[in-house]
Amino acid sequence: RPGAFDRTVTHACARLLVQAEQTLDTVLPAERSAWISRFDEGSLAGEAARSLRQLGQLARARQQAERVLTLRPVDRARSRAFGQLVLARVLIEERDLDEASEVGRDVLDNTQALGSLLVVRQLQRLRDLLAVNRSAPPVAEFLEYLDEELRRRVVLYRSFIAVEPG
């Protein structure tokens, strides 16, 4: 009975997300490290968005992805990009390809100076997901921009790798 299994997993996920929210509310902040970011409400929203999308709970995943964008200031480009990329995937699954393309364009525009291979890989995955809908004009226009930007970024990464000390 796959339906019963799905409900069990969904309920377990929901219970763990509530537990994580409660833990964030009750844990006293320790001395912050200069090297790592603290796992906070925005971090939890990002993880929840990814989990809920994978469970097929698209409306809740969208809410959590949008929450990331509310909680993360513009200067947190990488964090915001991850939230936007989850949002774009949700929009694709909801068949809102125009908005998914717009969100993808925002990611590209706001991560021009960002050096994140993980963001590039997720952008490549976004391209793969949208490619089957290339006949839609907004999607085709975005994919052209995305392909150009990915070529530029991959060249940039290759130049970083080439100058790494041996």
C-alpha positions in Angstrom: 0.0 0.0 0.0 2.1 2.9 -1.2 -0.5 5.5 -0.1 -0.2 4.4 3.6 3.6 4.6 3.3 3.4 8.1 1.8 1.1 9.3 4.6 3.4 7.9 7.2 6.5 9.6 5.7 4.6 12.8 5.3 3.4 12.8 8.9 6.9 11.9 10.2 8.4 14.8 8.1 5.8 17.2 9.4 6.4 16.1 13.0 10.2 16.5 12.6 9.8 20.0 11.1 7.7 21.1 14.0 10.2 19.6 16.4 13.0 21.5 14.6 11.1 24.8 14.9 10.6 24.2 18.6 14.2 23.4 19.1 15.3 26.6 17.3 13.0 28.5 19.6 14.3 26.9 22.8 18.1 26.5 22.2 20.2 29.2 23.8 22.6 30.7 21.3 26.1 29.6 21.9 29.1 31.8 21.1 29.1 32.2 17.3 32.0 31.0 15.2 33.5 33.3 12.7 33.8 30.4 10.3 30.3 28.9 10.1 26.8 30.3 9.9 24.3 29.5 12.6 21.5 27.2 11.7 18.5 29.5 12.1 14.9 30.0 11.0 16.0 30.8 7.4 18.1 27.6 7.3 15.1 25.6 8.5 12.8 27.2 6.0 15.2 26.2 3.2 15.5 22.6 4.4 11.7 22.4 4.9 11.1 23.7 1.4 13.3 21.0 -0.1 11.8 18.3 2.0 8.2 19.3 1.3 8.8 19.6 -2.4 10.2 16.1 -2.4 7.1 14.9 -0.6 4.9 16.5 -3.2 3.5 19.1 -0.8 4.0 21.9 -3.3 1.9 24.6 -1.6 3.7 24.2 1.7 7.1 23.9 -0.1 6.4 27.2 -1.9 5.5 28.9 1.4 8.7 27.8 3.0 10.8 28.8 -0.1 9.2 32.2 0.0 9.9 32.4 3.7 13.6 32.0 3.0 13.4 35.1 0.7 11.6 37.0 3.5 14.1 36.0 6.1 17.3 36.4 4.1 18.5 39.9 3.3 19.7 40.7 -0.3 23.3 40.5 0.8 22.8 36.8 1.5 22.8 36.0 -2.2 23.7 32.3 -1.9 21.1 31.6 0.7 18.5 33.5 -1.3 19.5 31.7 -4.5 18.9 28.3 -2.8 15.5 29.4 -1.7 14.7 30.7 -5.2 15.9 27.6 -6.9 13.6 25.4 -4.7 10.8 27.9 -5.5 11.5 27.6 -9.2 11.3 23.8 -9.0 8.0 24.0 -7.2 6.7 26.4 -9.9 7.8 23.9 -12.6 5.9 21.1 -10.9 2.9 23.4 -10.6 3.3 24.1 -14.4 3.8 27.8 -13.9 6.7 27.9 -16.3 6.6 31.7 -16.9 7.1 32.4 -13.2 9.7 29.7 -12.8 11.6 31.3 -15.6 11.3 34.7 -13.9 12.6 33.3 -10.6 15.5 31.7 -12.5 16.3 35.0 -14.1 16.3 36.7 -10.7 18.8 34.0 -9.4 21.1 34.7 -12.4 20.9 38.5 -11.9 21.5 38.3 -8.2 24.4 35.8 -8.2 26.6 37.4 -10.9 29.4 38.0 -8.4 28.8 34.8 -6.4 31.3 32.0 -6.6 29.2 28.9 -5.8 29.6 25.7 -7.7 26.5 24.3 -5.9 24.4 27.2 -7.3 25.7 26.5 -10.8 24.9 22.8 -10.5 21.3 23.7 -9.4 21.0 26.1 -12.2 22.1 23.4 -14.6 19.4 21.1 -13.1 16.8 23.9 -13.6 17.9 24.2 -17.2 17.3 20.4 -17.7 13.9 20.6 -16.1 12.8 23.6 -18.3 14.4 22.3 -21.5 11.4 20.1 -22.3 9.3 23.2 -22.4 11.6 25.2 -24.7 8.7 25.9 -27.1 7.1 28.3 -24.7 8.6 31.8 -25.6 9.3 33.0 -22.0 11.1 29.6 -21.3 13.1 29.8 -24.5 14.2 33.3 -23.7 15.2 32.4 -20.2 17.0 29.3 -21.3 19.1 31.3 -23.8 20.1 33.7 -21.1 20.7 30.8 -18.7 22.9 28.9 -21.2 25.0 32.0 -21.8 25.4 32.7 -18.1 26.3 29.1 -17.3 29.0 29.1 -20.1 30.5 32.2 -18.5 30.4 30.8 -15.0 31.9 27.4 -16.0 34.8 29.2 -17.7 35.3 31.2 -14.6 35.4 28.0 -12.4 37.9 26.4 -14.8 40.2 29.4 -14.4 39.9 29.1 -10.6 40.8 25.4 -10.7 43.7 26.1 -13.1 45.4 28.5 -10.7 45.0 26.4 -7.5 48.4 25.7 -6.0 49.5 22.0 -6.5 
